[in-house]
Amino acid sequence: MARPSVAVSLPAEESVPVAAELREAGFTVVTVSHPDELEAFLAGNRDVAVAILDGETDFDRSLEFYGLLRDNGRAIPALMVVSPRTLDKLGSGGAGSVEDEYFTRPYSAESLRWRVEAMCIRSQTVDDGSGPVLQSGPLEADGWSHPATVIAVFNPKGGVGKTTVATNLASALQIRKGQNVLLVDADTVTGHVTTSLGMNEVRTVVDSLRDEPDGGAVETLADLAAAHSSGLRVVSLTSSPLNNEILEPSRVTALINAARRGFDYIVIDLHPSYGALNQAIFEVADRILVPVTPDVPAIRAAVQLADLATELGLRERLALVINRANSGVSVADMERTVGMPSLALLRSGGLLFVRAANEGRTVIEMFPREKISEDFDALADRIIGTPVSAPAAKPAFGLFNRQKVAVRA
C-alpha cells in the first residue's frame, strides 16, 4: 500500500526542498499556489494526510486553503509554518482540529518531514512499513484510540528530586492506577533513570539512530523501551553526554508523539537546562511538573521558569510539586512567591529512596504502605483526575484554537 499524499503550499525556496524530502520518504506530494489547485487535487485524491501551509506570506490565502481542508466533510490536518514572531503576534482564533499543528521557522526539510510522519501516525494513517517510522513492525490498531498524556518533569536547578519524582510518579501510575506507562530519560547530560532502576546496558535512542545509516531497523520508543519489574517500560535517549548531535529536537518529539498511541502516560525526565531539545519537548508536553524543594535557590529557579514560561506560552501547563514539603519554607509562601499552584506535596523519603535505588526499584514497589508512597499515590490521582487535552496545549493562531490546560491546586 502506498504512503499517503501531502499537499504543500509554501514559498518556492521552502517548497522545493520540502517536497523533495517528502518524496524521498515515499509520500505523494503536490505543490499548490492557488486554492483552485488544491481543490482539484483534493477532489481526485482521498488519501491526503496533511496539508502544509504558509501562515505569513499570504495569510488570507492560507485561510482559503484551510477552508478547503474542511469542505465537503473533509477533516484533513493542517501543518501551519510561521516564524516565532508571527506566532506571538497572532492571537487565538476560531476553533480548529486537535490534529492541526504549527511549525516554526527556521527549520530543516528533514525536521518538517518528521513532523509530518508524526501527524500521519496520530491521525491513524495506515503505512505499509516502507517508511522511516513504522518499518519495525505491524501497526497495532487497538492501542491507538486513547493518545497518551505526556508529562515532563523539569526544574532549571538540579538537586530538587526531579528524577525521583519522575520515576516514582511513573511507578505509581503503573502499579497503583493500572495505567500503561512509558518512562523516558531525556536528561542527556546527567540522566540516571535506568541505572537507578537497576537497568544496565539498555539500548538508547542514540544507539538506534546511529545504526540506521548502516542498515539498522528504524525503531520507535516502544521498540527500544526495556521492561522494569514495576511493569514500567523505560527508554533512555542516550548513555553519554558526548556527541549527541544526532538527537535532533524535532525527531525526538516526533518519536514522543508517535509513542502516544501505545501508552496511557509518557513521563519524561529532563535535564535542568533551557536547551533546544528541552524546549521542543516542552511544546509536546501536556503537563510540566516542577519539583521544588523548600529552599531559596530552588524557589528562585522556579520563579525564573514561571517568567520564561509566560514568554514561551507554557504557563498554563506548569504546576509545582513541592518535594520535602515537611521542612523549610511553608507551602503557602512557596506558591505565593512562585505564582504557581502546587499539584502535590511530597514529604521527605529519607533513606527509603536510597534503599529502593540500591535494589533497582522504586519506593512504590518496595514500600507501598509508607507515607511517601501515599504522597505519590495522591499525585497520580491528581494527574489522572485533572482534565487534560491531547495533543498538548500549544501556542495558537488564526486557524487553530488555543486549548488551555487548567492545573488546579
C-alpha positions in Angstrom: 0.0 0.0 0.0 1.4 3.4 -1.0 2.1 6.1 1.5 -0.4 8.9 1.8 -0.4 12.2 -0.1 0.7 15.6 1.2 -0.2 19.0 -0.2 2.4 21.7 0.1 1.8 25.5 -0.2 5.0 27.3 0.8 7.3 29.9 -0.7 9.3 28.4 -3.6 12.6 28.5 -1.7 11.0 26.2 1.0 8.6 24.3 -1.1 11.3 22.7 -3.4 13.4 21.1 -0.6 10.4 20.1 1.5 8.7 18.4 -1.4 11.9 16.6 -2.3 12.4 15.4 1.2 8.8 14.1 1.4 9.0 12.3 -1.9 12.2 10.6 -0.9 10.4 9.3 2.2 7.8 7.8 -0.1 5.0 10.4 0.1 3.0 11.5 -2.9 3.4 15.3 -3.0 1.7 18.1 -4.8 2.7 21.7 -4.5 -0.1 24.3 -4.9 -0.1 28.0 -5.1 -3.8 28.7 -5.6 -7.0 27.4 -3.9 -8.3 26.0 -7.2 -5.2 23.8 -7.5 -5.7 22.4 -4.0 -9.4 21.9 -4.6 -8.7 19.9 -7.8 -6.1 17.8 -6.0 -8.4 17.0 -3.1 -11.2 16.1 -5.5 -9.0 13.5 -7.1 -7.2 12.1 -4.0 -8.8 10.6 -0.9 -5.6 9.7 0.8 -4.3 13.2 1.6 -2.8 13.0 5.1 -1.6 16.6 5.7 -1.5 20.0 4.1 1.5 22.1 4.8 0.5 25.8 4.7 2.4 29.1 5.0 1.0 31.4 7.7 2.8 34.6 6.9 3.2 35.4 3.2 -0.5 35.5 2.4 -2.5 34.5 5.5 -5.9 35.2 3.8 -5.0 32.7 1.1 -3.9 30.2 3.7 -7.4 30.6 5.3 -8.9 29.7 1.9 -6.7 26.6 1.7 -7.7 25.7 5.3 -11.4 26.0 4.4 -11.0 23.5 1.6 -9.4 21.0 4.1 -12.7 21.1 6.0 -15.1 21.4 3.0 -17.4 18.5 1.8 -17.0 16.5 5.0 -13.2 16.5 4.9 -11.1 16.6 8.1 -7.5 16.9 6.7 -5.0 18.2 9.3 -3.0 21.3 8.5 0.6 22.0 9.4 1.0 25.8 9.5 4.5 27.2 9.1 5.2 30.5 10.7 8.1 32.5 12.4 8.2 32.7 16.2 7.5 36.4 16.0 4.4 35.9 13.9 3.3 33.1 16.3 3.5 35.6 19.2 1.5 38.3 17.3 -1.4 36.0 16.2 -4.0 35.5 18.9 -6.3 32.6 19.5 -8.9 32.4 16.8 -11.6 30.1 15.7 -11.8 26.5 16.6 -9.5 24.2 14.8 -9.0 20.5 14.8 -6.9 18.9 17.5 -4.9 17.3 14.7 -3.8 20.7 13.4 -0.3 21.8 14.3 2.2 24.6 13.8 5.8 24.6 12.8 8.2 27.5 13.4 10.9 28.9 11.1 13.8 28.4 10.6 13.6 24.6 10.1 15.2 21.9 8.0 13.3 19.9 5.4 14.1 16.7 7.3 12.7 18.1 10.6 9.5 19.1 8.9 9.3 15.6 7.3 9.5 14.0 10.8 6.6 16.2 12.0 4.5 15.0 9.0 5.4 11.4 9.9 4.2 12.0 13.5 0.9 13.7 12.3 0.3 10.7 10.0 0.6 8.3 12.9 -1.6 10.4 15.2 -4.3 10.6 12.5 -4.2 6.8 12.2 -2.8 6.8 8.7 -2.0 3.3 7.6 1.6 2.8 6.4 2.9 -0.1 4.5 6.1 -0.2 6.7 8.4 1.0 3.9 8.9 4.4 5.5 11.1 5.5 8.4 8.5 5.4 11.2 6.7 2.1 11.0 9.3 -0.1 9.4 10.0 -2.1 12.6 6.7 -3.9 12.7 3.0 -4.0 12.0 0.6 -1.4 13.4 -1.4 -2.5 16.5 -4.7 -0.7 16.0 -6.1 -1.5 19.5 -3.6 0.9 21.2 -4.4 3.9 19.0 -7.7 5.0 20.4 -6.5 6.9 23.5 -3.4 9.1 23.0 -1.1 9.2 26.0 -0.8 12.2 28.2 2.8 13.5 28.1 4.2 14.7 31.5 7.5 16.4 31.5 9.4 16.8 34.8 11.6 19.8 34.9 13.4 22.4 37.0 16.3 24.5 35.9 18.0 23.8 39.2 19.5 20.3 39.9 19.2 18.5 43.2 15.4 19.1 43.7 14.4 15.4 43.2 13.4 15.7 39.6 14.4 12.1 38.7 12.9 10.8 42.0 9.6 12.4 41.1 9.6 11.2 37.5 10.4 7.5 38.4 8.1 7.2 41.3 5.2 9.1 39.7 5.5 6.7 36.7 5.6 3.8 39.0 2.5 5.0 40.9 0.6 5.4 37.7 1.6 1.9 36.6 1.2 0.0 39.8 -1.4 1.9 41.8 -3.5 3.2 39.0 -3.3 0.4 36.4 -2.0 2.7 33.6 0.3 1.7 30.8 3.3 4.0 31.3 6.4 4.8 29.3 9.2 6.4 31.3 11.7 8.4 29.2 15.1 9.6 30.4 15.7 12.7 28.3 18.5 14.1 30.5 21.3 13.9 28.0 23.9 15.1 30.5 23.4 13.5 33.9 20.5 11.2 33.3 20.4 8.1 35.5 16.9 6.8 35.3 17.9 3.4 34.0 20.8 3.0 36.4 18.7 4.0 39.4 16.2 1.3 38.3 18.9 -1.3 38.0 18.6 -1.5 34.2 22.1 -1.7 32.7 23.3 -1.8 29.1 20.0 -0.7 27.7 19.7 0.2 24.0 19.2 4.0 23.6 17.7 6.3 21.0 21.2 7.5 20.1 22.3 3.8 19.5 19.3 3.3 17.2 19.8 6.5 15.2 23.4 5.8 14.7 22.6 2.3 13.4 20.1 3.5 10.8 22.6 4.7 8.1 24.3 1.2 8.3 21.0 -0.6 7.5 19.7 -0.9 11.1 16.0 -1.1 11.6 14.2 2.1 12.4 13.0 1.8 15.9 10.2 3.5 17.9 10.4 4.4 21.6 8.2 1.3 22.2 10.7 -0.8 20.4 13.6 0.5 22.4 11.9 0.5 25.8 13.1 -2.1 28.3 10.7 -3.7 30.8 11.1 -3.0 34.5 10.0 -5.1 37.4 7.3 -2.5 38.2 5.7 -3.0 34.8 7.1 0.2 33.5 8.6 0.5 30.1 11.8 2.6 30.2 13.8 4.2 27.5 16.8 6.5 27.5 17.8 9.0 24.9 21.5 8.4 25.4 24.0 6.8 27.7 26.7 9.5 27.2 26.7 13.3 27.4 29.1 13.4 24.4 28.4 13.6 20.7 24.6 13.6 20.8 24.1 16.0 17.9 22.1 13.2 16.3 19.3 13.9 18.7 17.6 16.5 16.5 14.8 18.0 18.7 12.1 17.7 16.0 12.9 14.0 15.5 12.8 13.3 19.3 9.4 15.0 19.6 8.2 13.0 16.6 9.2 9.8 18.4 7.4 11.0 21.5 4.2 11.9 19.6 4.3 8.5 17.8 4.5 6.8 21.2 1.3 8.4 22.4 -0.8 5.8 20.8 0.7 2.9 22.6 0.6 4.1 26.2 -1.7 5.9 28.7 1.0 8.1 30.1 4.5 9.1 29.0 6.6 10.6 31.8 9.8 12.4 30.7 12.7 13.3 33.0 14.5 16.4 31.6 17.9 17.9 32.1 17.9 21.2 34.1 18.6 23.5 31.1 16.7 25.5 28.5 18.4 23.9 25.5 16.7 23.3 22.2 15.8 19.7 23.0 14.1 20.6 26.2 12.2 23.5 24.6 11.0 21.1 21.8 9.8 18.6 24.5 8.0 21.4 26.3 6.0 22.0 23.2 4.6 18.5 23.1 4.1 18.1 26.9 0.5 18.2 28.2 1.9 18.8 31.8 5.1 20.2 33.0 5.7 19.3 36.6 8.2 21.5 38.5 9.7 19.8 41.6 10.7 22.4 44.1 12.4 22.0 47.5 11.7 24.5 50.3 15.0 26.4 49.9 15.8 29.8 48.3 17.9 28.6 45.3 15.2 26.1 44.2 12.4 28.7 44.6 14.4 31.3 42.7 14.8 28.8 39.8 11.1 28.1 39.8 10.3 31.9 39.7 12.6 32.2 36.7 10.9 29.3 35.0 7.5 30.8 35.6 8.5 34.0 34.0 10.1 32.3 31.0 7.1 30.0 30.6 4.8 33.0 30.1 7.0 34.1 27.2 7.0 30.6 25.8 3.3 30.2 26.1 3.7 27.3 28.6 2.4 28.9 31.8 -0.9 27.1 31.9 0.8 23.7 31.8 3.1 24.3 34.8 2.4 23.0 38.3 4.6 22.8 41.4 5.3 19.5 43.0 6.7 20.5 46.4 9.3 18.0 47.5 10.4 17.6 51.1 7.4 19.6 52.0 7.7 18.9 55.7 10.7 21.2 56.1 11.8 24.7 55.4 9.6 27.4 53.7 5.8 27.0 54.0 3.8 25.7 51.1 1.6 28.9 51.0 4.7 31.1 50.9 6.2 29.0 48.0 3.0 29.2 46.0 2.7 32.9 46.5 6.4 33.6 45.7 6.5 31.4 42.6 3.0 32.4 41.4 2.2 28.8 40.6 -0.3 26.3 42.2 1.0 23.2 43.8 -0.3 20.0 42.4 1.0 17.8 45.3 3.1 17.8 48.4 5.8 15.1 48.9 7.3 14.6 52.3 10.9 13.7 52.7 11.5 10.0 52.0 14.9 9.9 53.7 16.7 6.6 53.3 13.7 4.9 51.6 14.8 6.3 48.3 18.4 5.1 48.8 17.3 1.6 49.8 15.0 1.4 46.8 17.6 2.6 44.4 20.1 0.1 45.8 17.6 -2.6 44.8 16.9 -1.1 41.4 13.3 -0.4 42.3 11.0 2.5 43.3 9.6 3.3 46.7 6.2 2.5 45.3 7.3 -1.1 44.8 9.4 -1.6 47.9 7.5 0.5 50.5 3.8 0.6 49.3 2.5 1.4 52.8 4.9 4.2 53.7 3.6 7.8 53.8 5.9 8.8 50.9 4.2 6.2 48.7 0.8 7.6 49.7 2.0 11.0 48.6 2.9 9.7 45.1 -0.4 7.9 45.0 -2.1 11.2 45.6 0.0 12.9 42.9 -1.0 10.2 40.5 -4.7 10.8 41.4 -4.3 14.5 40.7 -2.7 13.7 37.3 -5.5 11.4 36.3 -8.3 13.4 37.8 -7.3 16.8 36.3 -8.6 17.2 32.7 -6.0 17.4 30.0 -6.2 17.7 26.3 -4.1 15.8 23.7 -2.1 16.7 22.0 -0.6 19.4 24.3 -2.0 22.9 24.5 0.1 24.9 22.1 0.5 28.5 21.1 -2.3 29.0 18.6 -3.2 31.5 15.9 -5.9 32.3 13.5 -6.8 28.8 12.3 -6.1 26.9 15.4 -7.8 27.3 18.7 -5.5 27.5 21.8 -6.8 24.9 24.2 -5.7 25.8 27.7 -5.0 23.0 30.2 -6.0 24.1 33.7 -4.0 22.9 36.6 -6.0 23.2 39.8 -4.5 23.1 43.2 
